[in-house]
Amino acid sequence: MVFDPTAFDNMKVIVEGAVYDRDLDGDILVTNRKDLVNLADLSREFIIEMELKHVHARKKIHAGITLISKLENLSAELLPQSDHKFATGSILTVMVAVQDKLDEIQTQHLMNVLTHIWGEARLIEKTESETKNNQEKQVLYTTECTISFGRLIKEEQIDDLVEIVDYVIETLEQLEPIFK
């Protein structure tokens, strides 16, 4: 029996390789990586987070790329002879987070940069959260934007994944001066 990696596996390797190449080049620093398998719903999720290596921003800015493959996507790939209403591929999202509560002007700058780099057609969702540390009597704020593509990323688009890593880094570079 021959093992063929799934589309998810192939895309994950490309994203991971592109991110670690840029880490080795000194452009970014990988700050988190998760490779998860959910046995309850048989889904897979790969998350890799990064920040600029030489950040001069007052507010910490980081970004991440997430790939998700659900059971429906895997079954459409592994059982091609079946009549599936689902497609092969993975869900890709990009996350950009600023460790602070932003004012209206900063929020507008953030959204302008994201729209300029990622395009008008992308769904950009912004959430704000606060975490209270009662021992240190401190409140930590986070403003996070998630960029969704609104469709599955297919294995035929695998070359675009390297460009997505470049766009993530460009996003971090354009946001850094805003939060100096």
N, C-alpha and C positions, 0 to 999 in steps of 0.2 A: 504494500500500500504506500502511495506517495502522499506526503503532506503538502498541501497547498495553503499558504497563508491566506487569510481572508482579506478582503478589501480594507477592512478596518486595520488589520495588522500592517499592511503595506503603507497605508496613509500615516499611521502612527510612527513608523520607522522614518518616513520622510520628514515629518514635522519635528520629531525628536532630533534627528540628525542635523537638520537646518538650524535649530535653536542651539544645539551644543556647538556647532561650527562657529556661530556668531559669539558664543561664550568664549571659545578658544581664541577667537580673533580679538577679544578684549572689548567688544562693543557692549555686551550685556553680561549680567550675572544671573544664572538660573537660581531662583530662590525656593522653588517648590516643584515637586513632580509626583503625580499620583497615577497609578495604573490599576484601575479597579474593575473587578468582576462582581456583578450583583447576581448571586445564585437564586434569589427569589424571583426575579423577572428575566433572568438570563440576558442581561445587558452588559455592555462594556463601556468604560469611560476612561479616557486618558486626559490628564490635565498637566500642563507645564506652564509655570509662571516665571516671570523675569522682571528685572529692572535694569535701567542703564547702569553701567559699571561705575562711571564717574558722575554721580548725580550731584548737582549743586542746588537742587530745589529745597525749599524750606519744608514743603509738604511731601511726604513719601509717595511716590507714584510707582505703581507696578502694573503689569499686564499679564494676561494668560490666554492660552489657546486650549479649547476643550474639544475633543472628538468623542462622539457618543454613537454607539451602534446598538440598536435594539434587536430583540429576538426576531421581529418581522424582517428586518434588513438581513440578518444572518440567514434565516430560513430561505429567503428569496434567492440568496447567493448559493447556498449549499444544496437546495432542492429545486434546481432550475426547471425540471420537468413538470413540477406542480403548477397549477394555475393560481398564481399569487396575485393579490391586488397590491402587494407591497413591492418596493423597489430596493435594489441593493444600494449600498452607500452608507455614509455616516453623516450625522448632524455635526456641524462645525459652528462654534461660537467663539467670539473674542471678548475678553473682559479687560477693562481698564479701570483701575481704582486709584483714588486719591485719599490718603489717610487724613482727612479733615472735612469739616463742614464748609461747603463753599457758599460764597455770597452769590448774588444774582449775576454779577458781571463775570466772575470766575466760571460759573455754570454755563453762561452763554459762550465764553471762550472755549470751554471744554467741548460743548456740543458743536460749535463751528469747526473745530479741528477734526472731530470724529466724522462729521458729515463731509467735510472736504476730502479727507483721506479715504473713507470707506464708501462714499457715494450716497446720493439721495434715496436710492432704492433699498438700502439696508434699514432694518428695524433696530433702532437704538433705544434701549430701555435704561432709565436712570433710577437707581434706588439709593436711599440714604439710610444709614443705620448708626446707632450709638451703642456703645458698650460701657457699662459702668463698672468701675473697679472700686468697690466700697472700702477696701483696705487702704488704698492710696488716695481715696477721695478724688478720683480722676474719671473723666468721661472721654472716651475715644470715639471720634466720629469717622465714618467712612462714606465716601461718595463713590458709587460703583456704576459703571455703564457696561451693558452687555450688548454686543453687536451680533445680530443674527442675520443669516443669509436667506432665510425663508424657503430653503430647499435642501435636499440632500446633496452632499458632495460625493461625486462618484469617482471611481478609480481612474477613469479616463481624464480626470482633472487633477491628477496627482502632481503634475508640474506646477500648478497654481499654488500648491501648499508652501513651496519655498518663497514665492512672492508674498504670501500672507504673512510669513515670518518677517519679511522686509517691511511690510506695511505696519506691523505691530511695533517694530523698532522705530520706524519713522513717526508713529503716533507718540511714542514716549519722548522722542527727541523734540517734537513740536510742542508738547505739553510742558516739558521741563522749564523753559523760560517763563511760562505763565505763572508758575508757582515758586519763583525765586524769592 
